[in-house]
Amino acid sequence: MGAPVNATCPLDGAAASLAVAVLIQDGELYARVKTALQQYGIACRPFVDDISLVRAVSRQAFSAVLLDATAGVDPLHPVLAHRLCYRAPQMPVILIGVAGDVVSSTAVLESGADDVVLAPVNARDLMTRLQLAILRHCRDERAREGRQPVLQRGEYRLDRGVCTVSVRDRQVRLTPREFELAWMLFSNEGEYVSREHIARTIWAGSDKRVDGALDQHIYKLRKKLALNGENGWAIQPLYGHGYRIVALDARGPRQAA
């Protein structure tokens, strides 16, 4: 479905400055997406394979990337893997043509994509989701720039610049979402952070939608950072509510300073 000829871009006057990278193998779907972008005045740069797209996004700043997901969600897609290798997502990535029964799956959330557009693709829905993804990305970039770069809690040192946590003489590299979760919990040492707050802040979704992904990230943090009491710190759950990180002593959790 195309947008009306006289449609205005939901991004107001910014559309002319936007450039979107598109990798869609399905010819009919690509034509529909290209038409929608052009009707809103957004430049569309097509790519024919993963390699050329990854090379381009590593050298050029696109407003967003649209990936074909008609064959299913692939968390190992080179573009998504490329983003996870860096300290923060370089640009929003939207999966296009996702089947409706896959949307609630952990695979979509674990893939690292910012949003999905269901099949059959509707131009207005595509543009709305593109708008929201770009605005969220800009907001998050401004927020990251204003945050303190290093957080020290006991023997744990979190460095936002490189997405790493140093534990004594051991340096652990985390994915962007793992790092943001660790930063959130350490920043609120001793206080429970609700699942809902974590879901909305890190995944921009509801806690019900991200249940599986959140539990997996908590598991990975415990394992990677030894947050099981081994180094005097632990992640503790509060059933039905959320998680907290606490410093332990012989008597149990000690009061945060």
matplotlib code that plots the C-alpha trace (Angstrom):
import matplotlib.pyplot as plt

x = [0.0, 1.5, 1.2, -1.0, 0.7, 0.3, 1.4, 3.7, 6.6, 6.2, 9.7, 8.6, 11.3, 14.1, 13.2, 15.3, 18.4, 17.7, 19.5, 18.3, 20.2, 18.0, 18.8, 15.7, 15.9, 12.2, 11.6, 8.0, 8.7, 11.7, 9.6, 6.9, 9.5, 11.4, 8.1, 7.1, 10.5, 10.5, 7.0, 8.1, 11.3, 13.7, 16.8, 16.9, 20.3, 19.8, 22.4, 22.5, 24.3, 25.4, 29.1, 28.6, 26.1, 28.3, 31.2, 29.0, 27.6, 31.1, 32.2, 29.1, 26.4, 23.0, 19.8, 18.6, 19.0, 16.1, 16.6, 14.5, 13.1, 10.6, 12.6, 12.7, 14.6, 18.4, 20.2, 23.5, 22.9, 26.2, 24.7, 23.3, 26.5, 28.5, 26.5, 27.1, 30.8, 30.8, 30.1, 26.6, 24.3, 25.5, 22.1, 18.6, 17.9, 14.3, 13.4, 10.9, 8.3, 8.3, 5.5, 3.0, 3.5, 7.2, 6.9, 6.5, 9.4, 12.6, 14.5, 13.4, 14.5, 17.7, 18.5, 19.4, 16.9, 15.2, 11.8, 9.9, 7.4, 4.8, 3.9, 2.2, 4.1, 2.0, 3.7, 2.2, 3.2, 6.7, 7.2, 5.8, 8.2, 11.1, 10.3, 10.2, 13.4, 15.3, 14.0, 14.8, 18.3, 18.9, 17.5, 19.7, 22.8, 22.2, 21.6, 24.9, 26.8, 25.6, 26.4, 29.5, 31.9, 33.1, 31.3, 33.3, 31.7, 34.1, 36.4, 34.0, 34.8, 32.4, 33.7, 31.0, 33.5, 34.3, 31.4, 33.7, 33.7, 37.0, 37.0, 40.4, 42.8, 40.3, 38.5, 35.1, 33.6, 29.8, 27.2, 25.6, 22.4, 24.4, 26.4, 23.4, 21.8, 24.9, 25.2, 21.6, 21.9, 25.3, 24.0, 21.2, 23.3, 21.2, 17.9, 15.6, 15.0, 11.7, 11.4, 9.1, 11.6, 14.4, 12.2, 11.2, 14.6, 16.8, 14.3, 11.7, 9.0, 6.9, 8.3, 5.9, 7.3, 11.0, 10.7, 12.9, 15.5, 15.8, 16.2, 18.9, 20.8, 20.7, 22.0, 24.9, 25.8, 26.0, 28.3, 30.5, 31.0, 30.8, 27.9, 27.1, 28.9, 32.3, 33.8, 31.6, 28.8, 25.7, 22.6, 19.5, 15.9, 12.7, 10.1, 7.5, 9.3, 12.9, 16.6, 19.3, 23.0, 24.3, 27.7, 28.0, 29.8, 29.8, 26.3, 24.8, 24.0, 25.6, 24.1, 25.1, 27.1]
y = [0.0, 3.3, 6.6, 9.3, 11.5, 14.6, 12.8, 14.7, 13.0, 12.4, 13.6, 17.1, 19.0, 16.6, 14.0, 15.5, 15.0, 11.3, 8.5, 4.9, 1.8, -1.0, -4.7, -6.5, -9.5, -9.7, -7.5, -6.7, -5.8, -3.7, -1.7, -1.1, 0.1, 2.3, 3.9, 4.7, 6.3, 8.3, 9.6, 11.0, 12.5, 10.1, 8.9, 5.1, 3.4, -0.2, -3.0, -6.4, -8.4, -8.4, -7.7, -4.5, -3.3, -4.0, -2.2, 0.8, 1.2, 0.9, 3.9, 6.0, 7.2, 6.2, 7.4, 3.8, 0.4, -1.7, -5.5, -8.1, -10.6, -12.3, -15.5, -15.2, -13.4, -14.0, -12.7, -13.6, -11.3, -9.5, -6.0, -6.9, -8.6, -5.6, -3.3, -5.6, -5.3, -1.6, 0.3, 1.4, 0.9, 3.0, 3.5, 2.1, -1.2, -2.2, -5.7, -5.6, -8.1, -10.0, -12.6, -11.7, -14.9, -14.1, -10.6, -11.7, -14.1, -13.7, -14.0, -10.5, -8.9, -10.9, -10.0, -6.4, -4.9, -1.7, -2.5, -4.7, -4.0, -6.8, -8.3, -7.2, -3.9, -0.8, 2.5, 4.5, 1.9, 1.7, 5.5, 5.8, 3.1, 4.6, 7.9, 6.5, 4.5, 7.5, 9.8, 7.2, 6.8, 10.6, 10.8, 7.9, 9.5, 12.7, 10.8, 8.9, 12.0, 13.5, 10.5, 10.0, 7.7, 5.6, 4.0, 2.4, 0.0, -1.9, -3.9, -3.4, -0.6, 0.1, 2.0, 3.4, 4.4, 0.8, -1.2, -3.1, -4.0, -4.5, -6.9, -6.6, -7.3, -9.0, -7.0, -8.3, -7.0, -6.9, -6.4, -2.9, -4.3, -6.3, -3.2, -1.0, -3.5, -3.8, 0.0, 0.4, -2.2, -1.0, 2.6, 1.6, -0.5, -2.2, -1.0, -3.3, -2.1, -3.3, -5.5, -3.0, -0.2, -2.3, -3.4, 0.1, 1.6, -1.0, -2.7, 0.1, -2.5, -4.0, -6.4, -9.2, -8.8, -9.1, -11.6, -14.3, -11.8, -10.1, -13.4, -14.4, -11.1, -11.5, -15.1, -13.8, -11.0, -13.4, -15.7, -13.1, -10.9, -13.6, -11.8, -14.8, -13.8, -15.0, -11.5, -10.2, -9.0, -10.6, -10.1, -10.9, -11.3, -10.2, -12.6, -10.8, -7.4, -7.1, -7.4, -5.6, -5.8, -5.9, -5.9, -8.8, -9.2, -12.1, -11.2, -10.8, -7.7, -4.6, -1.2, 0.9, 4.0]
z = [0.0, -1.0, 1.0, -0.4, -3.0, -0.8, 2.4, 4.7, 6.3, 10.0, 10.5, 9.3, 7.4, 8.2, 5.6, 2.8, 4.9, 5.6, 3.8, 4.5, 3.5, 2.2, 1.8, 0.6, -1.8, -2.6, -5.6, -4.9, -1.3, -2.2, -4.7, -2.1, 0.5, -2.1, -3.2, 0.4, 1.2, -2.0, -1.5, 1.9, 0.3, 1.9, 0.0, -0.5, -1.1, -2.1, -1.5, -3.1, -0.4, 3.2, 2.5, 0.6, 3.2, 6.2, 4.4, 3.7, 7.3, 8.7, 6.6, 6.3, 8.7, 7.5, 9.2, 9.4, 7.9, 6.6, 6.4, 4.7, 7.2, 5.0, 5.4, 9.2, 11.9, 11.8, 15.0, 13.3, 10.4, 9.6, 10.1, 13.5, 14.5, 13.3, 15.6, 18.6, 18.1, 18.8, 22.0, 20.9, 18.0, 15.1, 13.6, 14.0, 12.2, 11.3, 10.1, 7.2, 6.3, 9.5, 9.8, 12.5, 14.6, 15.1, 16.5, 20.2, 20.0, 21.8, 18.5, 17.4, 20.6, 20.8, 17.3, 18.3, 15.8, 16.9, 15.5, 13.0, 10.3, 9.7, 6.4, 4.3, 4.6, 5.0, 3.9, 6.8, 9.4, 7.9, 8.1, 11.6, 12.9, 11.0, 12.5, 16.0, 15.6, 14.4, 17.1, 19.8, 18.4, 18.5, 22.0, 23.2, 21.5, 23.4, 26.6, 26.2, 25.5, 28.8, 31.0, 33.1, 31.2, 34.1, 37.1, 39.9, 42.4, 44.6, 42.2, 39.3, 36.9, 34.1, 31.1, 28.9, 26.2, 25.3, 26.7, 29.1, 32.8, 34.6, 37.5, 39.3, 36.5, 34.2, 31.4, 30.2, 27.0, 26.9, 24.2, 24.3, 25.9, 28.5, 29.3, 29.7, 32.0, 34.1, 34.2, 35.3, 38.1, 39.4, 39.3, 41.6, 43.9, 46.6, 45.1, 43.1, 39.5, 38.1, 35.1, 33.5, 33.9, 32.5, 29.6, 28.7, 29.1, 27.3, 24.9, 24.5, 25.1, 27.8, 30.4, 29.2, 25.7, 26.8, 29.6, 27.9, 26.6, 30.0, 31.9, 29.4, 29.8, 33.6, 33.3, 31.0, 33.4, 36.3, 34.4, 32.6, 35.7, 38.4, 40.0, 42.1, 45.3, 44.1, 44.1, 46.9, 44.6, 43.5, 41.3, 43.4, 42.0, 43.6, 42.2, 40.0, 40.4, 39.3, 40.1, 42.1, 42.5, 46.1, 47.7, 50.2, 53.5, 56.0, 57.2, 53.7, 51.6, 53.0, 52.9, 49.8, 50.6]

ax = plt.figure().add_subplot(projection="3d")
ax.plot(x, y, z, "-o")
ax.set_aspect("equal")
plt.show()
